[in-house]
């Protein structure tokens, strides 16, 4: 990847395509977890809800509730390994989703395609209560245009990242038919790769029906050995790109170096801490936009410490980090707290890669593509 300090936004943003590529490459590994003898099922859901009025302009632009529909193709796991048993035999699938956004003339519609994992919290004979996590690519039919659609300051590009979180109940009314209902939280934005990028958040109620083509196969149960706690140490380099908050047409290079320690408290849950060094080449421009002209080259760097919580499924994990700038602080906005959401894949026993989003609380900053080296030591 060859970044210059500035790059025209009319070119394809490199980091967004890398993010999409990572997701596509990861899909065969994710869905390879389920037993290939299990059939694919088809589910259809309808959504009805509202745009969350996170910003004031939504209050007068949103005219009506949002309505959506989704089609999902998924496969239930049977217990190919003990990880599937630990997570109560989750389901893996793909969803095609479309929804209105409260104002067809300004916001248009969103169309999304994403892989997901559905994990049971409660599983009975016919009843199931589950949580679903989905992450993929979205397309907005309307975006900001200075002449033709200047009111749409939420969506700055047609292509976006789509995030979906659900809580759902499911009930089998026959061997082949299941009904479900629940609540969804939906977010999509372009990860600050084009301006404006306030993004849109939706809260919907959903209900639908699932058709199972063949009879459900029995679960496989494994005898699991007692978990032995471990210590993990890692070194990660990540690179990314961002826009400033001034509707500029340039992409600025960002990167970071991190060291991490994690304690493998349980198989599924790891906790840890680490040190971070960030580089942000947009600092001078953003300080000038804030009428702060005391810039020096060292201000491009930030240093901080973070805590982390990791949910693990075999070689894949989702990580939340809460960080605090110490030493070289954020000179642009004076913020002390930063966050990261990370999807990580351990390629082999020592190398890993990840995609992540750095933010300051609810304000997205920029995406990162990371590569790292790690090693694990058993607890003595």
N, C-alpha and C positions, 0 to 999 in steps of 0.2 A: 504494500500500500504506500503510495507516494503522496503525502500531504504537503501542500504549501500552506503558508500561514493564512492566505485568503484563497477562497475558491468560489466561483460563481454558483449560486443556488440553482441555476437553470440546468446544471449538470446533475447526473444522478449522484446523490450523497453517498459516498463510499461506505460509511458505517452502517447506513440503513440496509444496503444490499448485503453486507456481511452478516448483519443480524438475521435477515431473512434466510440467507444461505445456511447459517448455523442451525436455524430451526428446521429447515428441510433435511439437512444431513442428520439431525438428531432423531427425526421421526422414526426411521427404521429400527433404531436401537430401542426407542421407547416402546413401540408397538410390538417389537419382537419379544417383549416380556410375557405376552399371553400365549397360551397353548394354541398351536396352529390347528388342532382338531376342533376347537370350539368355533361355532358358527358366528357370523356377523349378524347383528340385530339392527333394526331400523327404528328410529324414534322421531316423532314430529311434535313440536311444541309451539304454542302461541304465547306472546308476551304483551303485557299491557302495563304501563307505568308512567313515569315522569322524568324529566331532566332535573338533576339536582342543581339548584340555583347557587352554584359556588361563587359566581361572579354577578355583579349587579346588572349587567346588560341582558342576562337571561330573563330577568323579571318582566321586561317589556317585549322581548323578541319571541319567547316561547308562547305559542298560541293554543296548543292543544296537547293532550297526553300522547305519549309515544306508543306505537304499536309495531310489533315485530313477529317474525316467524323463523323457526330454525328446523333444519333437518340434520339428523346425526346418524352416523354409521359407527357402530361400536362393537366391541368384543369383550366378553367377560373372562377374566382370568380364572384358572382352576387350581393354581398352586404349583406352577412349574418349579418354583423354588420357595424357600422359607420366607422371602420378602413378600411375596403375594399373600401368604398366610398371615404375616405380621400386620398387613394392611387390610385384613378381612376380605381378601380377594377383590381387588378393585377392577373397574372397567376402564378400557382405553378406547378412544375413538376420535373421529373427526366431525366437526360441525360446520355447516354452511348456514350463515345467519344474516338476516337483513332486517333493518328497523327504520322507522321514521325518527326524526329528531326534534319534533315539536314545532317546526316551521319549515315547510317544504320549500318555500321560495328562498330562504336564507341559508338553512343548514342542509337541505336535501335529505338524502338517506345514506345509511352506512351499509355496506356489504362486507362480511368478514368470513374468512376461512381459517380454522385453527384446530390443532390437536388438543385433546384434553384428557385428564385422568379424573375418574369419579371414585371417591374413596368412601366406603360405608363407615358411618359412626355407630349406627345400630343396625344389626342384621338379624332378622327373625325368619321364620319359615316363608311367609308371604310378604312381610313388611320390611322396608328398609328406609333408613334416614341417612342421607349422605351429603358430602361436600364435593363440589366439582371445581377444578382449577383448569382454565383454558387460556392459551396465549398464542397469538398468531398475527396474521396480516389482515388489515382492513382497508376498504376503499370508500372514500367519501365522494358522493356525487356532486356536492357543492363545496367550494373552498373560497377563501378570501381573495377578492379581486379589488384593487384600488378604485376601479371605475365601475364595474358591474355588480360587485357584491361586497362593498366596503363595510357592511354591518357585521359580516361574519368574521369576527376577530378570534373565534375559537379554533378554526381549522385552517391551517396555512398550506396544506398540500392534499392531493387526492389520496396518496398512499400513507397509511398510518399503522401503528401497532395497536392491536386489539387485546384487551385483558378482560377476562370474565371469571366471576366467582359466584357460585350458587350454593344454596342450601335447599335440599329437595327431599320430599317423601315419595316413596314408591310402593305400590300395592299390586300384587299379582292376582288378577281376576280369573286367569286360566293358565294353562301350561304355556300358551303362546302369547298371551296378551297381558300387558301391565299398564297401569295408569300412574301418572306422577304429577306433582304440583310443588311449587316452592317459590323462593325469592331469588332474584339475581342482582348483582352489582356489576355494571359494565363501564369500562373506561377505554377511550381511545384517543390517541394523540400521535404526533409524529416524532416524539422523543427529542423535541427541540432541534430538529434538523431543518425546519423551515418556519418562518415567522409569518403571522402570529401563531402561537401554539398554546392557547389556554387549555385546549382539549375539552371533551364533553364527558360527563359522568351521568349514567342512567341508573335508576332503580326500578325494577319491574317485578311483577308477579307473573309466573309462568305456569302453564299446565299443558299436559300432552298425553300421548299414548305411545307405547313401545310394542313393536311386534317382534316376537322371537320366531325365527324360521324353523328351528328344530328344538327338540327337548333339551332342557338345561342339563348339562353333564354334572356329575357329583364332584365335590371338591376333594383335592388331595391334601392330606394332612402330613406334616413333617414333624419328626422328633427334633426339637431344637435344643442345642446345648446352651448352658448358661452363658450369658454375655460376659466377656472379659473387657473391662475398661481399657482404653488406649489413649496415648498422647499423639497428636498430629501436629507437624510443623510444615509450613508452606511459604513459598516465595512466588509472588504473582506480578507480572507486568501487564498493563492494560493500556489500550489506546482508543481514542474516540474523536468526536468532532461535535461542534455546537454552533448555534447562532446566538447573537446577542439579543437583548430584549428591545432593540430599537428598530425593528423591521428592516435590518440591513440584509444585503444579498450575499454575504460572505459566510463561509464555514471556517471555524477556527480550530486548530489542532489542540487536543488535550491528551494527557497520558497520566499514568500513576504507577507507582511501585509500592507494593504492600508486603509486609511479613505478618504471618498469622500463627497463632497457637490455638488448637482446639482440643477439648477433652471429650472423648467418646463416652459420654455418660450412659447412654443407651444405644442400642442398634439404630434406632430411628432418630434420636435427638443428640446433637452435639452442641456444646457451648464453648465460646472462646473469646479471644481478644487479639488485637493487633495494632501495628503502626502503619501509617500511610504517608506517602509523599505525592502530592498532586502538582501537575503543571497545566496551566491554562493560558493559552496565547491570546485570548480575548481580553485579558485584564486591562491593558492600557486603554482600549477602545471603550470598555464599559465604565472605567473610572472617569474618563473624559465626559461620557454621556451623563454621568452623575455630578458633573461640575467639580470633580476631584482631580486636580492637576498635579498632585504630589507623587506621581508614579515613578517608581524605579524598577529595574529589571528583576529584582528579587521578589517583587509583588506578584510575578507570574506563578510563584510557588506557594503551596500551602502544606503544612504538616499537621498531623492529627493522630489521635488514638481512637480505637473503636471496640465495641462489644459486638458479638455475633451470636446468632441462634440459627442452627442448621437442621432442616428436616431432610432425612436421607431415605432414598429408595434405591437400593443396590448401588450402582455407580453414579446415579443422578441425585442432585440435591437442590433445594431451594433455601437461600440464605437471606436473612435480614440483618443489617448492620446499623448500629447507631454510633456516630462518631462525634468527636469534639476537637475543634482546631486548637492546637497548642503550639506556641513558637511562631511560625509563619501563618498568620491568620488571613481570613478573607477580607481584602481591602476594598472590594467592590460594594458589598452590601453590609459589611460588618457582622455577618452571621457567624455564630460559633458552632452551631449544630449542623451536621450533615448526615445523610442516610444513603444506604445502598440496598437495592433489591437485586439478587444474583441468582441466575440459573447456572449450575455447574455440572460438568461431565468429567469424571475421572476416566481418562482414556486407557490407562494401564496403571500398575502399582506405583508409578512415580510421576506421571505427567497428566495434566488436566487442562481444560479450556472452559471458558465461561462467557456469558453475555450478562451485562448488568446495567442498571440505571442509577446514576448518582443524582441525588436531590437534596434540597434544603427543606425538610419537612414535606409539605405538599407541593412545593415548587420544583418541577423537574429541571435538572441542569443539563445533563448530557448522557448518552449511552456509551458503553465501553465494550470492547472485545478483549478478553484477557487470556493469557497463557501462563501456566505456572508449573512449578516443581514442588513435590511434597514427599514426605516420608513419615512413617508411623512407627511408634515404639510402644510395645506392650507395657502396661503398668506393672512396676516391680512389686 
